[in-house]
């Protein structure tokens, strides 16, 4: 009976202090984590068919699979869960204390059994819990923005690995075509030498160029295996797992749907809010905490004296420590302010540079495809035809073939570079690089 009276007294004293809206302020973030986990659980297991479209590796499917399978995202999601879980802890009151004491000499004696029961609760100065909750929620928002940054970086890495695979295969195709072309030139050189219209070194030089292309083929095959290993790592698959071939033509990435604010800037702004709340909390450090208590002491003769309520007040004497804490909090706030400004400036610069590079790469690719490549084809055909009829030297035919191959490779490289610049701009603008448009 005494215990129940004591509990009612204590709850009446601390009930208002325990009630707070901050206790459930993290619920929307928890619900978002749960929703993301449910959606991820619905993703079907990865197979080769899911990565292909029309028999070729599909860039958007690869990006989607990377964002579903890569373990780096699991680590980032766990960090978000930990940060969100820290919010209730930041706003929670200290654990209440219960004390019990007895007078041992009163046991079995003629006097009343002496015992004392007390419960107490420590309460911070009003407003400080809210500030701590604001800081914890802002830190959780920053970690969530870090997760989104990891998603964008992984998608960009998937685009780069996809482009490496595409470029290696296209270079192998070009290598095969030019080995056939040089074989044709070699046959012409042998025929011309047999007819006495060419030097003996011409067929030998043609054979040397064919061997060089064969060595190049070996290097390109290794490059493709490296690209496949990078894709498989991002997809959380064995490094040597087979993948469908890339498409015959790398289509333009195009502009994605409008994205959210760039995650690095979101994270920096959230961390600034957290440090600002911490600085405000440190400014309140000179205001004391309270302790409320309720107790029952059976050793008083008058029953009116047995029930007690009370309050304790912290005496903030450690002024040096408080000043140091305030200086540290203000310094952390100043650092977060500078980091936000620096990140914003870098983002603006990188976006402007990426747009200029995309514009330059687009116009240069159009010029190469529409004007330079047709001229190179015509020169190669003319040089080979002239050599076969004895009007051009052998070196002219070989040089024209080399120039044509270099231009074809440069065009494919330009396509890849344009795709990568578009992926970079997508990431900077908060869009998923390489995703379906």
ABEGO torsion letter per residue (X at the ends): XAAAAAAAAAAAAAAAAABBAAAAAAAAAAAAAAAAAAAAAABBBBBAAAABBGGBBBAAAAAAAAAAABAAAAAAAAAAAAAAAAAAAAABBBBBBBBBBBBAAABGBABBBBBBBBBBBBBBBBGAAAAAAAAAAAAAAAAAAAAAAAAAAAAAAAAAAAAAAAAAAAAAAAAAAAAAAAAAAAAAAAAAAAAGABBAAAAAAAAAAAAAAAAAAAAAAAAAAAAAAAAAAAAGBBAABBBBBBBABBBBAEBBBBBBBBAAAAAAAAAAAAAAAAAAAAAAAABBBBBBBBBBBAABABAAAABBBBBBBBBBABAAAAAAAAAAAAAAAAAAAAAAAAAAAAAAAAAAAAAAAAAAAAAAAAAAAAAAAAAAAAAAAAAAAAAAAGABBAAAAAAAAAAAAAAAAAAAAAAAAAAAAAAAAAAAAGBBBGBBX
